[in-house]
């Protein structure tokens, strides 16, 4: 399983990141809550699990649904 973050510091790697099946989404300063589905950069994601906060970090596991 390959995990990626939603924030990409170098967009030259965007295609490689978006090719992954699983994504760790960090909600801090981006989302108030984790929606069941996310649509970003033409990719559809389904929430699989919301994890307990790691300190101040809020994150969840999503799976790509459009492959």
C-alpha positions as CSV (number, residue, x, y, z in Angstrom):
1,X,0.0,0.0,0.0
2,X,1.4,3.4,-1.0
3,X,0.3,6.4,1.1
4,X,0.3,10.0,-0.1
5,X,-0.7,13.4,1.3
6,X,-3.1,15.7,-0.4
7,X,-0.6,18.6,-0.2
8,X,2.0,18.3,-3.0
9,X,5.1,20.5,-2.7
10,X,6.3,19.7,-6.2
11,X,3.6,19.5,-8.8
12,X,6.0,17.8,-11.2
13,X,5.2,14.7,-9.2
14,X,1.4,15.2,-9.3
15,X,0.7,12.4,-11.8
16,X,2.8,9.9,-9.8
17,X,1.0,10.8,-6.6
18,X,-2.5,10.7,-8.2
19,X,-1.8,7.2,-9.6
20,X,-1.9,5.8,-6.0
21,X,-4.8,3.8,-4.7
22,X,-4.7,5.0,-1.1
23,X,-4.3,8.5,0.3
24,X,-3.8,9.9,3.8
25,X,-5.7,13.2,3.9
26,X,-4.6,15.7,6.6
27,X,-7.6,18.0,7.4
28,X,-5.7,20.7,9.3
29,X,-6.3,24.1,7.7
30,X,-8.1,22.5,4.8
31,X,-11.2,20.6,6.0
32,X,-13.6,21.1,8.9
33,X,-14.6,17.5,8.8
34,X,-13.8,14.4,6.7
35,X,-16.5,14.0,4.0
36,X,-17.5,10.5,2.9
37,X,-16.3,11.3,-0.7
38,X,-13.7,13.7,-1.9
39,X,-13.2,14.9,-5.5
40,X,-9.8,16.6,-6.1
41,X,-7.6,16.9,-9.3
42,X,-10.1,14.7,-11.2
43,X,-9.7,11.9,-8.7
44,X,-12.6,10.4,-6.7
45,X,-11.9,9.3,-3.2
46,X,-14.0,7.3,-0.7
47,X,-13.3,7.7,3.0
48,X,-12.3,4.4,4.6
49,X,-11.2,5.4,8.2
50,X,-10.8,8.5,10.3
51,X,-8.0,8.1,12.8
52,X,-7.8,9.5,16.3
53,X,-5.9,12.8,16.3
54,X,-2.2,12.7,16.5
55,X,-1.6,15.7,18.7
56,X,-3.1,18.5,16.7
57,X,-3.0,16.6,13.4
58,X,-6.4,15.3,12.1
59,X,-6.1,12.6,9.3
60,X,-8.1,9.9,7.5
61,X,-7.5,7.1,5.0
62,X,-9.2,7.4,1.6
63,X,-9.3,5.0,-1.3
64,X,-9.4,6.0,-5.0
65,X,-12.7,4.8,-6.5
66,X,-12.3,5.7,-10.2
67,X,-9.7,3.1,-11.3
